Amino acid sequence: MTPTPEEFNKVIHQTDDNGDLIRTAEGGIKKKTNWKDLAVDRQGRTYNQFVHGPKMQLDDAGFIKVKRREEKPLRTDFSQSEAFVNKYREEGYQYYVVNDDGGRLASFTEDDWEPVQGEDGPAELPVGQARAPNTKARLFRKPQEWYDADQVRKIERNKLRYKQTTSPKADEDQYEATVPDSSLR
């Protein structure tokens, strides 16, 4: 396979007064003396070590080559709470991270969630921000079969809620909101 000839790039390559290319002794196109200051990549960006790599390199068309990124997971693919859960994970359980505020811990224990114990007590993760600086997240778990049964009940409850809070309009066969049954709350 023969290499493709270098293409003309008016930003970095030299031309004579007639607009013809000036060639080097090796046959390549001669670059301007200040070509490093003038060169841009295909998006029009000037050299940036983070984007283009530690050394400026040009492609065959005279544009700065953009370095390839390493494949790594996106930031949203793995979170601090996911790492926290993985530290204590055991087969056969479903896990949930609960902020320790407003009685949430008590309501979770009433709903069959048990607090996970670490070596030094309850498994906790500091999550406080400016509004609530001392807030901690606690890890709870529930046996998988109990969790699955709860999810089935939750789906059925939501279907019933939807059915009770919507009813077909007589004319257009569309649904409209109605008053929900208080027993579903």
C-alpha positions as CSV (number, residue, x, y, z in Angstrom):
1,M,0.0,0.0,0.0
2,T,1.5,3.3,-1.0
3,P,1.2,6.2,1.4
4,T,-1.2,9.0,0.3
5,P,0.5,12.2,-0.7
6,E,0.4,15.0,1.7
7,E,-2.6,17.3,1.0
8,F,-2.3,21.1,0.8
9,N,-3.4,23.0,3.8
10,K,-3.4,26.8,3.2
11,V,-2.9,27.5,6.9
12,I,0.5,25.9,7.3
13,H,1.8,25.2,3.8
14,Q,3.8,27.7,1.7
15,T,2.8,28.9,-1.8
16,D,4.6,31.2,-4.2
17,D,3.2,34.5,-5.6
18,N,1.2,32.5,-8.2
19,G,-0.5,30.3,-5.5
20,D,1.5,27.2,-6.5
21,L,2.9,24.9,-3.8
22,I,6.5,25.2,-2.8
23,R,8.1,21.7,-2.5
24,T,10.9,20.5,-0.3
25,A,13.9,18.6,-1.7
26,E,12.2,15.3,-0.6
27,G,9.0,16.2,-2.6
28,G,6.8,17.2,0.4
29,I,5.0,20.5,0.7
30,K,7.1,23.2,2.5
31,K,5.6,24.4,5.7
32,K,5.6,28.1,6.8
33,T,8.2,29.0,9.4
34,N,5.6,29.7,12.0
35,W,3.4,26.7,11.2
36,K,3.3,25.4,14.8
37,D,1.6,28.7,15.8
38,L,-0.9,28.6,12.9
39,A,-1.8,24.9,12.8
40,V,-5.3,23.8,13.9
41,D,-7.1,20.5,14.1
42,R,-10.1,19.6,11.9
43,Q,-12.4,21.4,14.3
44,G,-10.4,24.6,14.2
45,R,-8.7,24.2,17.6
46,T,-5.2,25.3,18.2
47,Y,-2.7,22.9,19.8
48,N,-3.8,21.8,23.3
49,Q,-1.7,19.1,25.0
50,F,-4.7,17.5,26.7
51,V,-6.6,17.1,23.4
52,H,-3.8,16.5,21.0
53,G,-1.2,14.7,23.1
54,P,2.3,15.7,24.4
55,K,3.7,16.3,21.0
56,M,2.0,18.1,18.1
57,Q,1.7,15.9,15.1
58,L,0.0,16.6,11.7
59,D,-2.1,14.3,9.6
60,D,-1.7,14.0,5.9
61,A,-3.9,16.9,5.3
62,G,-1.9,19.2,7.5
63,F,-4.2,19.3,10.5
64,I,-3.2,18.6,14.1
65,K,-3.9,15.0,15.0
66,V,-6.3,14.5,17.9
67,K,-5.2,11.8,20.4
68,R,-7.4,8.8,21.0
69,R,-9.1,8.5,24.3
70,E,-8.7,5.4,26.4
71,E,-11.9,3.4,26.8
72,K,-13.2,3.9,30.4
73,P,-16.6,3.9,31.9
74,L,-18.6,7.1,31.9
75,R,-18.8,8.8,35.3
76,T,-22.5,7.9,35.6
77,D,-21.7,4.2,35.1
78,F,-20.3,3.8,38.6
79,S,-21.1,5.9,41.7
80,Q,-19.8,6.3,45.2
81,S,-22.9,4.7,46.6
82,E,-22.5,1.7,44.2
83,A,-19.0,1.1,45.5
84,F,-20.3,1.4,49.1
85,V,-23.0,-1.3,48.4
86,N,-20.5,-3.6,46.7
87,K,-18.3,-3.5,49.7
88,Y,-21.0,-5.2,51.8
89,R,-22.9,-7.2,49.0
90,E,-24.0,-10.8,49.7
91,E,-25.9,-13.0,47.4
92,G,-29.6,-13.3,48.0
93,Y,-30.2,-9.8,49.2
94,Q,-31.4,-6.5,47.6
95,Y,-29.7,-3.4,49.0
96,Y,-30.9,0.2,49.4
97,V,-28.9,3.3,50.6
98,V,-31.0,5.5,52.9
99,N,-30.2,9.0,54.1
100,D,-30.4,9.3,57.9
101,D,-32.9,12.2,58.1
102,G,-36.5,12.7,58.9
103,G,-37.3,9.2,60.4
104,R,-36.4,7.4,57.2
105,L,-34.4,4.8,59.0
106,A,-37.3,3.8,61.2
107,S,-39.7,3.6,58.3
108,F,-37.3,1.2,56.4
109,T,-36.9,-1.1,59.4
110,E,-40.7,-1.3,59.6
111,D,-40.8,-2.3,56.0
112,D,-38.6,-5.4,56.5
113,W,-35.3,-3.7,55.6
114,E,-32.5,-4.6,58.0
115,P,-29.5,-2.4,58.6
116,V,-26.2,-3.8,57.3
117,Q,-23.5,-4.1,60.0
118,G,-19.9,-3.3,59.2
119,E,-16.9,-4.1,61.4
120,D,-17.3,-1.0,63.4
121,G,-21.1,-0.8,63.6
122,P,-23.7,0.2,61.0
123,A,-22.5,0.5,57.4
124,E,-22.5,4.3,56.9
125,L,-21.3,6.7,54.2
126,P,-21.1,10.5,54.9
127,V,-23.2,12.3,52.3
128,G,-23.8,15.7,53.9
129,Q,-23.6,18.8,51.9
130,A,-23.9,22.5,52.8
131,R,-27.6,22.2,53.6
132,A,-27.2,19.2,55.9
133,P,-23.5,18.8,56.7
134,N,-23.8,15.8,59.1
135,T,-26.1,13.6,57.0
136,K,-25.0,10.0,56.7
137,A,-26.3,7.3,54.4
138,R,-27.0,3.9,55.9
139,L,-27.1,0.7,54.0
140,F,-30.1,-1.6,54.4
141,R,-30.8,-5.0,52.9
142,K,-33.9,-7.2,52.4
143,P,-34.0,-10.8,51.3
144,Q,-34.4,-11.0,47.5
145,E,-37.6,-13.0,47.6
146,W,-39.3,-10.5,49.9
147,Y,-38.1,-7.6,47.7
148,D,-39.5,-9.3,44.6
149,A,-42.9,-9.9,46.3
150,D,-43.0,-6.3,47.4
151,Q,-42.3,-5.1,43.8
152,V,-45.2,-7.3,42.5
153,R,-47.5,-5.7,45.1
154,K,-46.3,-2.2,44.2
155,I,-46.9,-2.8,40.5
156,E,-50.4,-4.0,41.2
157,R,-51.1,-1.0,43.5
158,N,-49.9,1.4,40.8
159,K,-52.0,-0.2,38.2
160,L,-55.1,0.1,40.4
161,R,-54.2,3.7,41.2
162,Y,-53.9,4.5,37.5
163,K,-57.2,2.8,36.8
164,Q,-59.0,4.7,39.6
165,T,-57.5,8.1,38.8
166,T,-58.3,8.0,35.1
167,S,-61.5,7.2,33.3
168,P,-62.4,7.3,29.7
169,K,-64.1,10.5,28.3
170,A,-67.4,9.6,26.7
171,D,-66.8,11.5,23.4
172,E,-63.1,11.1,22.5
173,D,-62.2,7.7,24.1
174,Q,-59.4,9.6,26.0
175,Y,-58.6,9.4,29.7
176,E,-59.2,12.2,32.2
177,A,-58.1,12.6,35.8
178,T,-60.5,11.6,38.6
179,V,-60.3,11.7,42.4
180,P,-58.2,8.8,43.7
181,D,-59.6,6.3,46.2
182,S,-58.1,7.2,49.7
183,S,-57.6,3.5,50.5
184,L,-54.7,3.3,48.1
185,R,-52.5,5.8,49.9
